[in-house]
Amino acid sequence: MDKKSAKERIEYLKKTINRYRYLYHVLDRQEIPAEALDSLKKEIFDLEQKYPEFIAPDSPTQRVGGKPLKEFKKVRHETPMLSFNDAFSEQDMKNWLERVENYLGHKIKTEFYCELKIDGLAIELVYKNGVFVQGSTRGDGLVGEDITQNLKTVEVIPLSLEIKNSKLKIPPHLVVRGEVFIAKKEFEKINKEREKKELKIFANPRNMAAGSVRQLNPEITAERKLDSFIYEIVTDLGPAFVKVLAGKFQTHEEKHRLLREFGFKTNPNNRLVSSLEEVFEFRNYWEKHREKLAYEIDGIVAIVNNNKIFDSAGVIGKAPRAAIAYKFSSKETTTVVEGIKIQVGRTGTLTPVAILKPVELTGIKITHATLHNFDQIKRLGVKIGDTVIVSRAGDVIPQIIKVLTELRTGKEKKIEMPSKCPIDGSKVVAEGVYLRCSNPKCGARNREFLKHFVSRAAFDIRGLGGKILDRFLDKGLISDAADIFELKEGDIAVLERFGEKSAQNLIKEINSRRTITLPRFIFSLGILHIGEETATLLARQYPVFLIKELIKKYKNLSSENLQGIRDIGPKVAQSVYDWFHNGKDIEFLEKLEAVGVQIEISKITAKKQILAGKIFVLTGSLESMSRETAKEKIRELGGDVSESVGKKTDYVVAGAESGSKAEKAKQLGVNIIDEKEFLKILSK
């Protein structure tokens, strides 16, 4: 091949390679196999080796070229590279728009162009006669570093421009800006390789991208397969160029269309919206769905779409007035450790949980963070009163990752390891890095008590079944039943398969159950041998309206006092006596009072005891109310409910599909009534 033919071939190869590069890296379309593209690159490389005078800056072979640099040269930007001011709430966004309008002196009715805010490194690209000649970092906004050689290794950045619109000409001078970043998969792959080589791993994709473009050796940058989105045209293209566009260069959205005409990759997820409310929707959608993206984002950018309004608004500090970054809720934040709770799980494992000064994290108010085990406390060196960094990544409960020791005042308190189980007082034993209650039945017994406490006949907390209780125990959110009333929406919403709405509903249900009748309250305590009927008898004989009164009165009852109540024998009396003389049980009652549990007054005293001395048995299902509600109504009116039919039974209420109890009532001559008759009795 002669020199002339070689030159022509090189030009054809350049155009062909650039076309397939654009299809693959910008449009995500692969029209020829990667191996075929590699062979074209090899051909142009061989020709340039033979005819080095034809090597041009926009050749695909120049994506990695030159010797490693000793240092980066400084580059002064033609116009300042600005950053964005941040907003963190809808109110912040409303305030921003109000400030823009106040500055302009009038209300603005405009669309907003919303872009995903890539967590990468801002770059500026300069093209002369369509050829990439310089790339730089933002630096201080006025002066950045020349990273041209490294940016040439980023396949998605065109080394030369090719306009698809035949009416347009390549401008002699073009400056554009965008972001360079690294995909999450590539980030994980490189970190694994570095870990094998015992090299320091990067903390996040942004740090890796920044470190990659600032490599003095471009070959290292090339190995890391960086990506890029371009989002701004800085150059004033002049009236002649705009005229060709037939006036279609009045918005930021149209800038993006032109960038694509030039061959740059723009983000396909960007969107034009017509109101601030739609900006909120766009931001909220991507906060929930960002994990689906191949790259990291930390918010969105909202830009006043009208270029004339945007330019008129000008700059405030180092940020354009008519654009703002609306950030996602933070995944890491700082707060103060106000205390420590020791929670006991299903297996008896003790988990230390930090009580935090309330703080918002990933859009949820956080009040607790797990410390996993006491080795973790030692490793972090955390103390009560410390300022700490709390992190939440993905669907996991928040955890403390660092103590800011420089903020200590000397008033912080050391966290002591417990020697006794907070549930049953048994000795604590060490098993590896974990502490466990030495009583093997402790965890399981506590779990059964919690299920009893929230059951229909006790506190009746709907939606808090065994499986959810297990999760709360395993995650260290609760140990005893009183902890249930200290749960916050944020504690629950961070758990896998729980959302803000379901957490909100459950907390609403828990809060609605803080007030309870005395019979239900006594039954909920799980005192040995005390069923619903005995709890009702105790409540009638010794009514109280405050938990502290309950403690005082019932603690002073002797076994003889208790046996004076109908149907309470020595065994039951001793069980009640022992419970109210157990220090742990009294502490539990005091804790229930402290978390806001109250005994209901009205249902014990307000209604006439028209059913006093009457014993009812319920069988079958009722249409107008549940069996639990029926029992409660009978007890409110002074009656008793029994589970079995006997000679002392006054009424058997027979609902649908009543069974053997109705048959036995017939045999004993007990009065059998249907639901209609039962309702009449209740309404007297």
C-alpha positions in Angstrom: 0.0 0.0 0.0 1.5 3.3 -1.0 1.5 6.4 1.1 -1.6 8.0 -0.4 -3.6 4.9 -0.1 -2.4 4.5 3.5 -3.6 8.0 4.4 -7.0 7.4 2.8 -7.3 4.0 4.6 -6.4 5.6 7.9 -9.1 8.2 7.5 -11.7 5.6 6.6 -10.7 3.5 9.6 -10.9 6.4 11.9 -14.5 7.2 10.8 -15.5 3.6 11.0 -14.0 2.9 14.4 -15.5 6.2 15.7 -18.9 5.2 14.4 -18.9 1.8 16.1 -17.5 3.4 19.2 -20.4 5.9 19.3 -23.0 3.1 18.7 -21.6 0.9 21.4 -20.6 3.4 24.1 -23.2 6.2 23.6 -26.2 4.4 22.1 -25.5 1.0 23.8 -25.8 -0.8 20.4 -23.2 -3.4 19.3 -23.4 -3.9 15.6 -20.1 -5.7 15.1 -18.3 -8.1 17.6 -15.8 -6.6 19.9 -13.1 -8.7 18.3 -13.9 -7.2 14.9 -13.5 -3.7 16.3 -10.2 -4.7 17.9 -8.9 -5.9 14.5 -9.8 -2.5 12.9 -7.9 -0.8 15.7 -4.9 -3.1 15.1 -5.0 -2.3 11.4 -4.9 1.5 11.9 -2.2 1.0 14.5 0.0 -0.9 12.0 -0.5 1.7 9.3 0.4 4.5 11.7 3.6 2.6 12.7 4.5 2.4 9.1 3.5 6.1 8.4 3.9 7.9 11.7 3.4 11.3 10.0 -0.3 10.4 9.7 -0.8 9.9 13.5 -3.4 12.5 14.5 -4.7 13.6 17.9 -8.2 12.1 17.1 -6.9 8.7 16.1 -8.3 5.8 18.2 -4.7 4.8 18.9 -4.2 8.0 20.8 -6.6 7.0 23.5 -3.6 5.6 25.4 -0.4 7.3 24.3 2.6 9.1 25.5 4.9 8.6 28.5 3.8 8.9 32.0 3.6 12.5 33.2 5.7 13.9 36.0 3.0 16.3 37.0 -0.3 17.8 35.7 -0.2 21.2 34.1 -2.6 23.9 35.3 -5.4 24.9 32.9 -7.4 28.2 33.2 -11.0 27.7 32.3 -12.5 30.2 29.7 -15.4 30.7 32.1 -15.6 29.6 35.7 -16.6 26.0 36.3 -19.4 26.4 38.8 -20.8 24.0 41.3 -24.4 23.8 42.6 -26.0 24.8 45.8 -27.8 22.0 47.6 -31.4 21.5 48.7 -32.5 18.7 51.0 -36.2 19.0 51.2 -39.3 20.2 49.2 -39.3 23.3 51.3 -35.7 24.0 50.4 -36.7 23.8 46.7 -39.6 26.1 47.2 -37.4 28.6 48.9 -34.9 28.3 46.1 -37.5 29.2 43.4 -38.7 32.1 45.5 -35.2 33.5 45.8 -34.8 33.2 42.0 -38.1 35.1 41.5 -37.2 37.7 44.0 -33.9 38.3 42.3 -35.6 38.6 38.9 -38.3 40.8 40.3 -41.2 38.7 38.9 -42.8 35.3 39.0 -41.6 32.9 36.4 -43.6 30.2 34.7 -41.1 27.9 33.2 -40.3 24.2 32.8 -37.4 22.6 34.6 -34.8 20.3 33.1 -34.0 17.5 35.6 -30.7 15.6 35.4 -29.5 12.8 37.5 -26.6 14.0 39.7 -23.8 11.6 38.9 -21.4 10.9 41.8 -18.3 11.3 39.7 -15.7 14.0 38.8 -16.6 17.2 36.8 -14.6 17.6 33.6 -14.2 20.2 30.8 -13.5 19.2 27.2 -12.1 21.6 24.5 -12.4 20.9 20.8 -10.7 22.8 18.0 -12.1 22.3 14.5 -13.9 19.2 15.9 -10.8 17.6 17.4 -10.4 17.0 21.1 -7.4 19.0 22.2 -7.7 19.5 26.0 -9.5 18.0 29.0 -9.3 19.3 32.5 -10.7 19.0 36.0 -12.7 21.6 37.8 -10.0 22.5 40.3 -11.0 25.6 42.1 -13.4 26.6 39.4 -11.0 29.0 37.7 -8.0 26.8 37.3 -8.0 23.0 36.9 -5.5 20.3 36.0 -4.8 19.2 32.4 -5.8 15.5 32.2 -6.1 15.3 28.4 -4.1 12.1 28.0 -6.2 10.3 30.6 -9.5 11.5 29.2 -8.5 10.2 25.8 -8.6 6.7 27.3 -12.3 7.1 28.0 -13.9 5.4 25.0 -17.2 7.3 25.3 -15.5 10.7 24.9 -15.2 11.4 21.1 -11.7 12.3 19.9 -13.3 14.0 17.0 -16.8 15.3 16.3 -19.1 14.2 13.6 -22.4 16.1 13.1 -25.3 14.0 11.9 -27.3 17.1 10.8 -26.0 18.1 7.3 -27.2 21.7 7.9 -24.8 22.1 10.8 -21.1 22.7 10.7 -18.6 21.8 13.3 -17.8 24.9 15.3 -14.1 26.0 15.1 -14.0 26.2 18.9 -16.2 24.2 21.3 -16.1 23.8 25.1 -18.4 21.3 26.8 -18.6 20.1 30.4 -19.8 16.9 32.0 -18.9 14.1 34.4 -16.6 11.2 34.3 -17.5 8.2 36.5 -17.0 4.5 37.0 -19.7 1.8 36.9 -20.5 0.0 40.2 -19.6 -3.4 38.7 -16.2 -2.1 37.5 -15.6 -0.5 40.9 -16.2 -3.8 42.7 -14.0 -5.7 40.2 -11.1 -3.4 40.6 -11.4 -3.3 44.4 -11.3 -7.1 44.5 -8.2 -7.2 42.4 -6.5 -4.6 44.6 -7.5 -6.6 47.7 -5.8 -9.7 46.3 -2.7 -7.6 45.7 -3.0 -6.3 49.3 -3.4 -2.7 47.9 -5.5 -0.1 49.6 -9.1 -0.3 48.2 -11.2 2.7 47.2 -13.9 3.8 49.5 -16.5 4.5 46.8 -16.8 4.8 43.0 -16.3 8.6 43.0 -12.9 8.3 44.7 -11.9 5.6 42.2 -13.0 7.7 39.2 -11.2 10.8 40.6 -8.0 8.7 41.3 -8.2 7.2 37.9 -8.3 10.4 35.9 -5.5 11.8 38.0 -3.1 9.0 37.3 0.2 10.3 35.8 0.3 7.1 33.7 -2.6 7.0 31.2 -2.3 3.2 30.8 -3.5 2.8 34.4 -6.5 5.1 33.6 -7.3 3.0 30.5 -7.4 -0.2 32.5 -10.3 1.2 34.6 -12.9 1.6 31.9 -14.3 4.9 32.9 -17.6 6.3 31.5 -18.9 9.8 31.0 -22.0 11.9 30.5 -21.8 15.4 29.0 -24.4 18.0 30.1 -23.4 21.5 29.1 -22.2 23.6 26.2 -20.1 26.5 27.4 -19.2 28.1 24.1 -21.3 30.8 22.7 -21.9 29.3 19.3 -22.9 32.6 17.8 -26.0 33.8 15.9 -25.1 32.2 12.6 -25.0 28.7 14.2 -28.2 29.3 16.2 -29.9 30.5 13.0 -29.3 27.1 11.4 -31.1 25.6 14.3 -34.1 27.6 13.3 -34.4 29.3 16.8 -34.4 25.9 18.5 -31.6 26.8 21.0 -33.6 28.5 23.7 -33.7 25.8 26.3 -31.3 23.6 28.3 -33.1 20.6 26.9 -32.1 21.7 23.4 -28.5 22.0 24.5 -28.7 18.2 25.2 -30.1 17.5 21.8 -27.2 19.4 20.2 -24.7 17.5 22.4 -26.1 14.3 21.0 -25.7 15.7 17.4 -22.1 16.3 18.2 -21.7 12.7 19.2 -21.5 13.1 23.0 -23.1 10.7 25.4 -25.9 12.3 27.4 -27.9 10.7 30.2 -31.1 9.1 28.8 -32.8 9.3 32.2 -32.8 13.1 32.2 -36.3 14.6 31.9 -38.1 17.8 31.1 -40.9 18.6 33.7 -43.4 21.4 33.9 -43.7 22.1 37.6 -41.8 22.0 40.9 -44.2 19.1 42.0 -42.9 17.1 39.0 -39.4 17.8 40.1 -40.2 16.3 43.5 -41.7 13.2 41.8 -38.6 12.8 39.6 -36.3 13.1 42.6 -38.4 10.7 44.8 -38.6 8.1 42.0 -34.8 8.0 41.5 -34.2 7.9 45.2 -36.2 4.7 45.4 -34.9 3.2 42.1 -31.2 4.3 42.0 -30.0 0.8 42.8 -31.2 -0.2 39.4 -28.7 2.1 37.8 -25.2 0.9 36.7 -23.6 3.9 38.4 -23.9 5.9 41.6 -26.0 9.1 41.9 -26.5 11.2 45.0 -29.5 13.4 43.9 -30.8 15.3 40.9 -30.1 18.7 39.4 -33.0 20.9 38.6 -32.3 23.7 36.0 -34.6 26.4 34.8 -35.0 25.2 31.3 -35.4 28.6 29.6 -31.9 29.8 28.7 -32.8 33.5 28.7 -34.2 33.3 32.3 -31.2 31.1 33.3 -28.7 33.6 32.1 -30.6 36.6 33.6 -30.6 35.0 37.0 -26.8 35.0 36.9 -24.4 33.5 39.6 -24.5 33.6 43.4 -21.1 32.7 44.9 -19.8 29.7 43.0 -23.2 28.5 41.8 -25.7 29.4 39.1 -28.8 31.0 40.7 -31.3 29.2 38.4 -30.1 25.7 39.0 -29.8 23.6 42.2 -28.9 20.1 43.4 -31.7 18.4 45.1 -29.8 15.8 47.1 -31.1 12.4 48.2 -31.4 11.6 51.9 -28.0 11.0 53.4 -26.6 7.5 53.9 -24.2 8.7 56.5 -24.7 11.4 59.2 -23.5 12.4 62.6 -25.4 12.3 65.9 -24.8 11.7 69.6 -25.0 8.5 71.6 -27.4 9.3 74.4 -27.5 5.8 76.0 -27.1 2.1 75.5 -29.8 -0.7 75.7 -28.9 -4.3 76.1 -31.4 -6.3 74.0 -31.9 -10.1 74.4 -32.7 -12.1 71.2 -34.6 -15.3 70.7 -31.5 -17.4 71.4 -30.5 -15.5 74.5 -27.8 -13.5 72.7 -27.2 -10.0 74.2 -27.0 -7.2 71.6 -25.9 -3.7 72.6 -28.0 -1.0 70.8 -27.1 2.7 70.9 -29.9 5.1 71.7 -29.2 8.1 69.4 -30.2 11.7 69.4 -32.9 11.6 66.7 -31.5 12.3 63.2 -32.7 11.8 59.6 -30.9 9.2 57.5 -32.0 8.0 54.1 -35.2 10.0 54.6 -36.1 8.2 57.9 -35.8 9.5 61.4 -33.3 7.3 63.2 -33.2 6.8 67.0 -31.3 3.6 67.4 -28.2 1.9 65.8 -26.9 -1.6 66.4 -23.5 -2.1 67.9 -23.6 -5.9 67.1 -21.5 -7.1 70.1 -19.2 -5.8 72.8 -16.1 -6.4 70.7 -17.5 -3.9 68.3 -17.8 -1.4 71.1 -14.2 -1.9 72.1 -13.0 -1.7 68.4 -14.9 1.6 67.9 -14.1 2.9 71.3 -17.6 4.3 71.6 -18.8 5.9 74.8 -22.1 7.3 76.0 -22.1 11.0 75.0 -19.8 10.5 71.9 -20.5 12.2 68.6 -20.5 9.4 66.0 -21.0 8.8 62.3 -24.0 6.6 61.6 -24.3 4.8 58.3 -27.1 3.0 56.5 -26.4 1.3 53.2 -29.2 -0.6 51.5 -32.0 -2.3 53.5 -30.0 -2.7 56.7 -30.5 -1.2 60.1 -28.3 1.8 60.9 -24.9 1.2 62.5 -22.2 3.3 64.0 -19.0 3.3 61.9 -16.8 5.9 63.5 -16.4 7.9 66.7 -15.3 11.5 66.4 -13.0 11.5 69.4 -11.9 15.1 68.7 -15.3 16.3 69.8 -15.1 14.6 73.2 -15.5 16.9 76.3 -14.4 14.5 79.0 -17.9 13.9 80.2 -18.4 10.8 78.1 -19.2 7.5 80.0 -17.7 4.1 79.4 -20.1 1.4 78.3 -19.9 -1.5 80.8 -20.4 -5.1 79.9 -23.4 -6.7 81.8 -22.8 -9.6 84.1 -26.5 -10.5 84.4 -29.2 -11.0 81.8 -31.6 -8.0 81.7 -34.5 -10.4 81.2 -34.3 -13.0 83.9 -31.2 -12.0 85.9 -29.2 -15.1 85.0 -25.4 -15.0 84.7 -24.1 -13.9 81.3 -21.5 -16.1 79.6 -19.2 -15.4 76.7 -19.4 -17.3 73.4 -16.8 -16.0 71.0 -17.5 -12.3 70.4 -21.0 -12.7 71.8 -22.5 -12.6 75.3 -25.4 -15.0 76.0 -27.8 -15.6 78.9 -26.7 -18.7 80.7 -30.3 -19.8 81.0 -31.0 -21.8 77.8 -34.7 -21.2 78.1 -34.5 -17.4 78.5 -34.8 -16.4 74.8 -37.6 -18.8 73.9 -39.5 -18.1 77.0 -39.3 -14.4 76.5 -40.4 -14.8 72.9 -43.5 -16.7 74.0 -44.3 -14.1 76.6 -44.1 -11.3 74.0 -46.6 -13.3 71.8 -48.9 -13.5 74.8 -48.5 -9.8 75.6 -49.7 -8.7 72.1 -52.4 -11.3 71.8 -56.1 -10.6 71.2 -57.0 -11.1 74.9 -54.2 -8.9 76.1 -53.0 -5.7 74.4 -54.4 -6.9 71.1 -51.7 -5.3 68.9 -52.8 -6.2 65.4 -50.0 -6.8 62.8 -47.4 -7.7 65.4 -47.4 -11.4 65.0 -44.7 -14.0 65.9 -42.6 -13.6 62.8 -42.4 -9.8 63.1 -41.6 -10.1 66.8 -38.8 -12.6 65.9 -37.3 -10.0 63.5 -37.5 -7.3 66.1 -35.7 -9.6 68.6 -33.1 -10.7 66.1 -32.3 -7.1 65.1 -32.0 -5.9 68.7 -35.0 -3.6 68.5 -36.8 -5.1 71.5 -36.1 -7.2 74.5 -39.1 -6.9 76.7 -42.7 -6.0 76.0 -42.2 -2.4 77.2 -39.7 -1.9 74.4 -42.6 -2.3 71.9 -44.0 1.1 73.0 -40.7 2.8 72.4 -40.4 1.7 68.8 -40.3 4.5 66.2 -41.2 4.5 62.6 -37.5 4.8 61.6 -36.6 1.7 63.6 -39.0 -0.4 61.6 -38.9 1.2 58.2 -35.1 0.4 57.8 -35.8 -3.4 58.0 -35.9 -5.5 54.9 -39.5 -5.8 53.4 -40.7 -3.0 55.6 -41.5 0.3 54.1 -42.4 3.7 55.5 -46.1 3.1 55.1 -46.1 -0.3 56.8 -43.9 1.1 59.6 -46.2 4.1 60.0 -49.3 1.8 60.2 -47.7 -0.5 62.8 -46.6 2.4 65.0 -50.1 3.9 64.8 -51.5 0.5 65.9 -49.1 0.3 68.8 -49.8 3.8 70.0 -53.6 3.1 69.9 -53.1 0.3 72.4 -51.3 2.2 75.1 -54.6 2.3 77.1 -56.0 -1.0 78.3 -58.6 -2.3 80.8 -57.4 -3.6 84.1 -58.5 -7.3 83.4 -56.7 -7.3 80.1 -53.6 -5.7 81.7 -53.4 -8.3 84.5 -53.9 -11.1 81.9 -51.1 -9.6 79.7 -48.5 -9.9 82.4 -48.3 -13.6 81.9 -48.6 -14.5 85.6 -48.6 -18.3 86.0 -52.1 -19.8 86.4 -53.8 -16.4 85.6 -56.2 -16.7 82.7 -58.8 -14.2 81.4 -61.4 -15.1 84.1 -59.0 -15.0 87.0 -57.6 -11.7 85.8 -61.2 -10.3 85.7 -61.9 -11.5 89.2 -58.7 -9.8 90.5 -59.6 -6.6 88.7 -63.1 -6.5 90.2 -62.0 -7.3 93.7 -59.0 -4.9 93.7 -59.6 -2.2 91.1 -56.9 0.4 90.4 -56.5 3.1 87.8 -52.7 3.7 87.8 -49.9 1.2 87.4 -48.1 2.6 90.5 -51.3 2.0 92.5 -51.4 -1.6 91.1 -47.9 -2.2 92.3 -48.6 -0.8 95.8 -52.0 -2.5 96.3 -51.1 -5.9 94.9 -47.7 -6.0 96.6 -49.5 -5.7 99.9 -51.9 -8.5 99.3 -51.3 -11.7 101.2 -52.0 -15.2 100.0 -55.0 -15.3 102.3 -56.4 -12.1 100.8 -56.2 -13.6 97.4 -57.8 -16.9 98.4 -60.8 -14.9 99.6 -61.7 -14.3 96.0 -64.1 -16.7 94.5 -62.4 -19.5 92.5 -58.9 -18.6 93.6 -57.2 -21.4 95.4 -53.8 -21.7 97.2 -51.7 -22.4 94.0 -53.1 -19.4 92.1 -52.8 -17.1 95.1 -49.2 -18.1 95.7 -48.4 -17.4 92.0 -49.9 -13.9 92.1 -48.1 -13.2 95.4 -44.7 -14.4 94.1 -45.1 -12.3 90.9 -45.7 -9.1 92.7 -42.8 -9.7 95.1 -40.3 -10.3 92.2 -38.0 -7.3 91.7 -37.7 -7.9 88.0 -41.5 -8.0 87.5 -41.9 -4.7 89.4 -39.2 -3.1 87.3 -41.2 -4.2 84.2 -44.4 -2.6 85.5 -42.5 0.6 86.2 -41.1 0.5 82.7 -44.6 0.0 81.2 -45.7 3.1 83.1 -42.7 5.1 81.9 -43.4 4.3 78.2 -47.0 5.6 78.6 -49.1 2.5 79.2 -52.3 3.5 81.1 -55.1 1.6 82.7 -58.6 2.5 81.3 -60.9 3.8 83.9 -64.3 4.1 82.2 -65.0 0.5 81.4 -64.4 -0.7 84.9 -66.5 1.9 86.7 -68.9 3.7 84.3 -71.3 0.9 83.4 -74.0 -0.6 85.7 -73.1 -4.1 86.7 -76.4 -5.6 85.4 -74.8 -9.0 84.8 -73.1 -9.3 88.2 -73.0 -12.9 89.3 -74.0 -14.2 85.9 -71.8 -16.8 84.1 -71.8 -17.0 80.3 -70.3 -19.6 77.9 -69.7 -18.7 74.3 -69.9 -21.3 71.5 -69.8 -20.9 67.7 -69.2 -17.6 65.8 -71.1 -14.4 66.2 -72.0 -12.1 63.3 -72.1 -8.7 65.1 -68.8 -9.0 67.0 -65.8 -11.1 67.7 -65.8 -13.5 70.6 -63.2 -11.4 72.4 -65.4 -8.3 72.1 -68.4 -10.3 73.4 -66.3 -11.4 76.5 -65.3 -7.9 77.2 -68.9 -6.6 77.0 -70.0 -9.3 79.5 -67.2 -8.4 81.9 -67.9 -4.7 81.6 -71.4 -5.3 82.8 -70.2 -7.4 85.8 -70.7 -10.9 84.3 -68.2 -13.7 84.1 -67.1 -15.8 81.1 -66.3 -19.5 81.4 -64.7 -21.8 78.8 -66.7 -24.8 80.0 -70.4 -25.5 80.7 -71.3 -26.5 84.2 -74.2 -26.4 86.6 -73.4 -22.8 87.7 -73.6 -21.6 84.1 -76.4 -19.1 83.5 -76.3 -18.7 79.7 -74.8 -20.4 76.8 -74.6 -18.0 73.8 -74.9 -20.2 70.7 -73.6 -18.7 67.5 -73.2 -20.2 64.1 -71.7 -23.7 64.0 -72.0 -24.1 67.8 -70.5 -27.4 69.0 -70.6 -29.7 72.0 -71.0 -26.9 74.5 -74.6 -26.4 73.3 -75.3 -30.1 73.6 -74.0 -30.2 77.1 -76.1 -27.2 78.1 -79.2 -29.1 76.9 -78.3 -32.0 79.1 -77.8 -29.8 82.1 -80.8 -27.7 81.4 -78.8 -24.5 81.0 -80.5 -21.6 79.3 -79.3 -21.5 75.6 -79.7 -18.1 73.8 -78.9 -17.0 70.3 -77.1 -13.9 69.2 -80.2 -11.8 69.0 -81.3 -12.6 72.6 -77.7 -12.0 73.7 -77.7 -8.5 72.2 -81.0 -7.7 74.0 -79.4 -8.6 77.3 -76.4 -6.4 76.7 -78.6 -3.4 75.8 -80.8 -3.5 78.9 
